Amino acid sequence: MRKRDLESLKKLLVGQRDELRGNAKKTLSEDIHVDPDDFPDEIDIASSEVNLQFAGRLREREHGLLAKIEAALVKIEEGSYGECVTCGEQIAVARLRARPVAERCIECKNEQEQMERRTG
């Protein structure tokens, strides 16, 4: 991989990491609670609880993505970024631009997804 591509991908990963961290700080600074006295009926309470659950699931997904971004940045420092964990070949730069945390080349990823579909 060319140095220019690597630097571009690193910048993209750092930007995504900073955005996710900013979202997490914003969530922590918000007052997250459901007070039944704030709502006139049970439907409003239920709706608020559903929204909080959805926000929680979204933050869990962001946490997982943040871990993948951190792992990718470590691989950049180690010099192993862009290598497929399955076959060891270089992952196409176009794929890394689309999904900078990709760990598999497109062929290996397709095989993995087919296997997952077969095994359910």
C-alpha contacts under 8 A as a table, 3 or more apart, distances in Angstrom:
res1	aa1	res2	aa2	distance
1	M	5	D	6.73
1	M	6	L	6.75
1	M	82	G	7.94
1	M	93	V	7.65
2	R	5	D	5.32
2	R	6	L	6.33
3	K	6	L	5.01
3	K	7	E	6.14
4	R	7	E	5.21
4	R	8	S	6.18
5	D	8	S	5.06
5	D	9	L	6.16
5	D	93	V	7.44
6	L	9	L	5.16
6	L	10	K	6.08
6	L	76	I	7.82
7	E	10	K	5.00
7	E	11	K	6.13
8	S	11	K	5.16
8	S	12	L	6.29
9	L	12	L	4.95
9	L	13	L	6.17
9	L	96	L	7.46
9	L	97	R	6.66
9	L	100	P	6.66
10	K	13	L	5.07
10	K	14	V	6.12
10	K	73	L	6.88
10	K	76	I	7.50
11	K	14	V	5.15
11	K	15	G	6.11
12	L	15	G	5.13
12	L	16	Q	6.27
12	L	100	P	7.68
13	L	16	Q	5.12
13	L	17	R	6.07
13	L	69	I	6.19
13	L	72	A	7.93
13	L	73	L	7.30
13	L	100	P	6.71
14	V	17	R	4.97
14	V	18	D	6.08
14	V	69	I	7.96
15	G	18	D	5.19
15	G	19	E	6.19
16	Q	19	E	5.11
16	Q	20	L	6.20
16	Q	69	I	7.89
17	R	20	L	5.20
17	R	21	R	6.15
17	R	66	L	6.12
17	R	69	I	6.58
17	R	70	E	7.74
18	D	21	R	5.08
18	D	22	G	6.07
19	E	22	G	5.04
19	E	23	N	6.25
20	L	23	N	5.03
20	L	24	A	6.23
20	L	62	E	6.65
20	L	66	L	6.87
21	R	24	A	5.03
21	R	25	K	6.22
22	G	25	K	5.13
22	G	26	K	6.14
23	N	26	K	5.05
23	N	27	T	6.18
24	A	27	T	5.10
24	A	28	L	6.20
24	A	59	R	7.37
25	K	28	L	5.11
25	K	29	S	6.14
26	K	29	S	5.17
26	K	30	E	6.34
27	T	30	E	5.28
28	L	31	D	7.68
32	I	52	L	7.83
34	V	38	D	7.85
34	V	45	I	7.31
34	V	48	S	7.14
34	V	49	E	7.12
35	D	38	D	5.57
35	D	39	F	7.53
36	P	39	F	5.64
36	P	40	P	7.98
36	P	45	I	6.57
37	D	40	P	7.30
39	F	42	E	7.67
39	F	44	D	5.88
39	F	45	I	6.21
40	P	44	D	6.98
41	D	44	D	5.63
41	D	45	I	6.67
42	E	45	I	5.00
42	E	46	A	6.08
43	I	46	A	5.05
43	I	47	S	6.03
44	D	47	S	5.07
44	D	48	S	6.15
45	I	48	S	5.15
45	I	49	E	6.20
46	A	49	E	5.06
46	A	50	V	6.17
47	S	50	V	5.15
47	S	51	N	6.28
48	S	51	N	5.09
48	S	52	L	6.26
49	E	52	L	5.02
49	E	53	Q	6.18
50	V	53	Q	5.06
50	V	54	F	6.13
51	N	54	F	5.08
51	N	55	A	6.17
52	L	55	A	5.04
52	L	56	G	6.12
53	Q	56	G	4.98
53	Q	57	R	6.26
54	F	57	R	5.18
54	F	58	L	6.18
55	A	58	L	5.03
55	A	59	R	6.21
56	G	59	R	5.12
56	G	60	E	6.28
57	R	60	E	5.02
57	R	61	R	6.33
58	L	61	R	5.18
58	L	62	E	6.23
59	R	62	E	4.90
59	R	63	H	6.03
60	E	63	H	4.99
60	E	64	G	6.37
61	R	64	G	5.12
61	R	65	L	6.27
62	E	65	L	4.98
62	E	66	L	6.02
63	H	66	L	5.02
63	H	67	A	6.37
64	G	67	A	5.18
64	G	68	K	6.46
65	L	68	K	5.04
65	L	69	I	6.18
66	L	69	I	5.03
66	L	70	E	6.19
67	A	70	E	5.13
67	A	71	A	6.22
68	K	71	A	5.04
68	K	72	A	6.16
68	K	101	V	6.03
69	I	72	A	5.04
69	I	73	L	6.23
69	I	100	P	7.92
69	I	101	V	5.94
70	E	73	L	5.12
70	E	74	V	6.30
71	A	74	V	5.09
71	A	75	K	6.29
72	A	75	K	5.00
72	A	76	I	6.30
72	A	81	Y	6.46
72	A	100	P	7.82
72	A	101	V	5.95
73	L	76	I	5.02
73	L	77	E	6.45
73	L	81	Y	7.90
74	V	77	E	5.13
74	V	78	E	6.20
75	K	78	E	4.90
75	K	79	G	5.87
75	K	80	S	5.05
75	K	81	Y	4.65
76	I	79	G	5.09
76	I	80	S	6.16
76	I	81	Y	4.82
77	E	80	S	7.88
78	E	81	Y	7.59
80	S	83	E	6.02
82	G	90	Q	5.64
82	G	91	I	5.19
82	G	92	A	7.80
82	G	93	V	7.97
82	G	96	L	7.41
82	G	102	A	7.86
82	G	103	E	7.20
83	E	88	G	5.47
83	E	89	E	5.62
83	E	90	Q	4.65
83	E	91	I	5.80
83	E	103	E	7.14
83	E	104	R	7.42
83	E	105	C	7.94
84	C	87	C	5.68
84	C	88	G	4.69
84	C	89	E	5.43
84	C	90	Q	6.07
84	C	91	I	5.96
84	C	103	E	5.53
84	C	104	R	4.34
84	C	105	C	5.45
84	C	108	C	7.99
85	V	88	G	5.73
85	V	103	E	5.91
85	V	104	R	5.80
86	T	104	R	6.47
86	T	108	C	6.66
87	C	108	C	7.36
89	E	105	C	7.43
90	Q	105	C	7.17
91	I	95	R	6.90
91	I	96	L	7.02
91	I	104	R	6.73
91	I	105	C	4.69
91	I	106	I	7.51
92	A	95	R	5.29
92	A	96	L	6.49
92	A	105	C	6.98
93	V	96	L	4.96
93	V	97	R	6.09
94	A	97	R	5.11
94	A	98	A	6.33
95	R	98	A	5.10
95	R	99	R	5.98
95	R	100	P	7.48
95	R	102	A	7.59
95	R	105	C	7.85
95	R	106	I	7.58
96	L	99	R	4.89
96	L	100	P	4.31
96	L	101	V	7.03
96	L	102	A	6.26
97	R	100	P	5.49
99	R	102	A	5.52
102	A	105	C	7.63
104	R	107	E	7.88
104	R	108	C	5.85
104	R	109	K	5.59
105	C	108	C	5.46
105	C	109	K	6.10
106	I	109	K	5.03
106	I	110	N	6.04
107	E	110	N	5.17
107	E	111	E	6.32
108	C	111	E	5.02
108	C	112	Q	6.12
109	K	112	Q	5.00
109	K	113	E	6.19
110	N	113	E	5.16
110	N	114	Q	6.16
111	E	114	Q	5.12
111	E	115	M	6.16
112	Q	115	M	5.14
112	Q	116	E	6.21
113	E	116	E	4.98
113	E	117	R	6.19
114	Q	117	R	5.10
114	Q	118	R	6.28
115	M	118	R	5.14
115	M	119	T	6.19
116	E	119	T	5.19
116	E	120	G	5.68
117	R	120	G	5.07
